[in-house]
Amino acid sequence: MSLYSESPSSALLPSGFADLLPGEAEAEARGIASVMEAFSRHGYQRVRPPLLEFESSLLGGSGESLAPQTFRLMDPNSHRMMALRPDMTTQIARIASIRLQDAPRPLRLSYSGSCIVVGTPGREADRQVSQAGIELIGPDSAQADAEVIALGAKALAELGIEGVSFDLSMPALSLGLIEGVIPEADREPLLHALDRKDASAVAELGGPIAEMLAVMLRAAGPADRALDLLAELDYPKDIAGHFERLAASVAAIRERSPDLRLTIDPVDFRGWRYHTGLCVTVFSTSSREELGRGGRYLAGQEPACGLTLRPQALLRAAPVPASRPRCYVPVDLDASRLSGLHKAGYATVSALSHDENALAQAQHLRCTHVWKDEAAQPL
């Protein structure tokens, strides 16, 4: 009996979920392995949180902001509600603050895995997303921000992704100004205008800070130019520190990665749900989509800075990796010769009987080589 029916609905998957076929799945696995190896070489130790947690744990504290994106289901054993993680950062924060609370700081952790998100109307295309990232927990400094961003840039370089740009923002800078002057009832239209980069609406709605916000709008672009414009503004004392930290982080990043392209958007604050300081979004000239994002947040009660990359987006931006050559080999080829082929970079496809037509089978199975005359011969 067939394990799978052959009705037309058999291939139908829920919106936002997709199969990865042999070439795609292998490319993704190799890309993740490359990124994770770069993280490991720089002292980031890998952890693996579970895909499911109790809702009260996963969505508690800073995780509360993830609730609208979260799939839930009932645990048939405990009858408690469980949640499928939509993001791994809050899980890493839990591990650091509870399971690794006695580990020495700074604590450097890395992770990779799949997340499931509900999605929003019009954006249900990616409901199962892969993540690979790092978290630096303990220090709250510009140098810590710079380490995370510089390491992210190195991981992308190893994948051969060109034209990488890190777009920095400091949501507390613009939001702090707004919250200090604009009545709460009047903020939403102003925030919407800033998000749309609508200078005329900002001038109309900005009240006493309209001119400062206009400068912030104009400042969006290359980091050095943006800092020059932002430095001319007269910030309230409780806001000035955010600008100083932004400038210090840019200087620290320049020290580590002088050639890295940095931009600043002072009024980018949408989507930074639990972040508390510097935020970063990663782009590339070879892709129209975000390659990753991260920033500063609280891991429990500890300051932390992280960066989450999107392996599926990375692979769409990276050069297509060369396929591994496949060599068709006899069923009784000895172990030493098999090992030699594997060391030379071949995948071996073994015959299943002694009387097969090796050449025909190799062609049928789309191999690139066949074992003949004690060597791998190209087809």
Long-range contacts (C-beta under 8 A, 24 or more apart in sequence): 14-127, 15-124, 15-125, 15-127, 16-119, 16-124, 16-125, 16-126, 16-127, 16-128, 17-127, 17-128, 18-128, 23-323, 26-324, 27-315, 27-320, 27-321, 28-130, 28-311, 28-312, 28-315, 30-321, 31-159, 31-311, 31-314, 31-315, 31-318, 31-321, 32-112, 32-130, 32-132, 32-311, 34-155, 34-158, 34-159, 35-112, 35-132, 35-155, 35-158, 35-159, 35-309, 35-311, 35-314, 36-110, 36-112, 36-132, 38-151, 38-154, 38-155, 38-158, 39-110, 39-132, 39-134, 39-151, 39-155, 40-110, 42-108, 42-151, 42-154, 43-108, 44-108, 44-109, 44-110, 44-134, 44-151, 45-108, 45-109, 45-110, 46-109, 46-110, 46-111, 46-112, 47-92, 47-95, 47-109, 47-110, 47-111, 48-111, 48-113, 49-85, 49-88, 49-91, 49-92, 49-94, 49-95, 49-111, 49-113, 50-85, 50-91, 51-84, 51-85, 51-113, 51-114, 51-116, 52-82, 52-83, 52-84, 52-85, 53-82, 53-83, 53-85, 53-91, 54-80, 54-81, 54-82, 54-83, 55-80, 55-81, 55-82, 55-83, 56-80, 56-81, 57-94, 58-83, 58-85, 58-90, 58-91, 59-83, 61-90, 61-300, 62-90, 62-93, 62-273, 62-274, 62-297, 62-298, 63-90, 63-274, 65-273, 65-274, 66-90, 66-273, 68-118, 69-117, 69-118, 69-119, 70-117, 70-118, 71-116, 71-117, 71-118, 84-115, 84-116, 85-115, 85-116, 86-115, 86-116, 86-117, 86-118, 87-115, 87-117, 87-131, 87-308, 88-113, 88-115, 88-131, 88-133, 88-308, 89-133, 89-135, 89-274, 89-297, 89-306, 89-308, 90-274, 92-135, 92-299, 92-306, 93-135, 93-137, 93-297, 93-298, 93-299, 93-300, 93-304, 94-300, 96-135, 96-137, 96-299, 96-300, 96-302, 96-304, 97-299, 97-300, 97-301, 97-302, 98-300, 105-137, 105-138, 105-139, 105-302, 106-136, 106-137, 106-138, 106-139, 106-144, 107-135, 107-136, 107-137, 107-138, 108-134, 108-135, 108-136, 108-137, 109-134, 109-135, 109-137, 110-134, 110-135, 111-135, 112-311, 126-312, 129-310, 129-312, 130-310, 130-311, 130-312, 131-308, 131-309, 131-310, 131-311, 132-308, 132-309, 132-311, 133-292, 133-294, 133-306, 133-307, 133-308, 133-309, 134-306, 134-307, 135-299, 135-304, 135-305, 135-306, 136-304, 136-305, 136-306, 137-299, 137-302, 137-303, 137-304, 138-302, 138-303, 138-304, 139-303, 140-277, 140-296, 140-303, 142-245, 142-248, 142-249, 142-251, 142-252, 143-252, 144-305, 145-249, 145-252, 145-253, 145-277, 145-278, 145-296, 145-305, 146-249, 146-252, 146-253, 146-255, 146-256, 146-257, 147-256, 148-294, 148-305, 148-306, 148-307, 149-253, 149-257, 149-260, 149-280, 149-307, 150-253, 150-256, 150-257, 150-260, 151-307, 152-282, 152-292, 152-294, 152-307, 152-309, 153-257, 153-260, 155-309, 156-282, 156-284, 156-291, 156-309, 156-314, 159-314, 159-318, 160-318, 160-319, 161-284, 161-286, 161-291, 161-314, 161-317, 161-318, 162-284, 162-285, 162-286, 163-261, 163-284, 163-285, 163-286, 164-260, 164-261, 164-282, 164-283, 164-284, 164-291, 165-261, 165-262, 165-263, 165-282, 165-283, 165-284, 165-285, 166-253, 166-260, 166-261, 166-262, 166-263, 166-280, 166-281, 166-282, 167-262, 167-263, 167-264, 167-265, 167-268, 167-280, 167-281, 167-282, 167-283, 168-223, 168-246, 168-249, 168-250, 168-262, 168-263, 168-264, 168-265, 168-278, 168-279, 168-280, 169-264, 169-265, 169-266, 169-267, 169-268, 169-269, 169-272, 169-278, 169-279, 169-280, 169-281, 170-242, 170-243, 170-245, 170-246, 170-266, 170-277, 170-278, 170-279, 171-268, 171-269, 171-272, 171-275, 171-279, 172-239, 172-242, 172-276, 172-277, 173-216, 173-239, 173-242, 173-243, 173-246, 173-266, 174-213, 174-216, 174-266, 174-267, 174-269, 175-269, 176-236, 176-238, 176-239, 176-242, 177-209, 177-212, 177-213, 177-235, 177-236, 177-239, 178-209, 180-236, 180-238, 180-239, 181-207, 181-208, 181-209, 182-206, 182-207, 182-209, 191-269, 194-267, 194-269, 195-267, 195-269, 195-270, 197-267, 213-267, 216-266, 216-267, 217-266, 217-267, 219-264, 219-266, 220-263, 220-264, 220-265, 220-266, 220-267, 221-263, 221-264, 222-262, 222-263, 222-264, 223-250, 223-262, 223-263, 223-264, 226-263, 226-264, 226-266, 227-264, 230-264, 230-266, 242-277, 245-277, 245-278, 246-278, 249-278, 274-298, 276-303, 277-305, 278-305, 280-307, 282-307, 282-309, 284-317, 286-317, 286-318, 287-313, 287-316, 287-317, 289-313, 289-316, 291-317, 325-368, 325-369, 325-376, 326-365, 326-366, 326-367, 326-368, 326-369, 327-367, 327-368, 327-369, 327-370, 327-371, 327-376, 328-358, 328-361, 328-362, 328-365, 328-367, 328-369, 328-370, 328-371, 329-371, 330-354, 330-358, 330-371, 333-371, 337-371, 337-374, 341-376, 344-376, 346-376
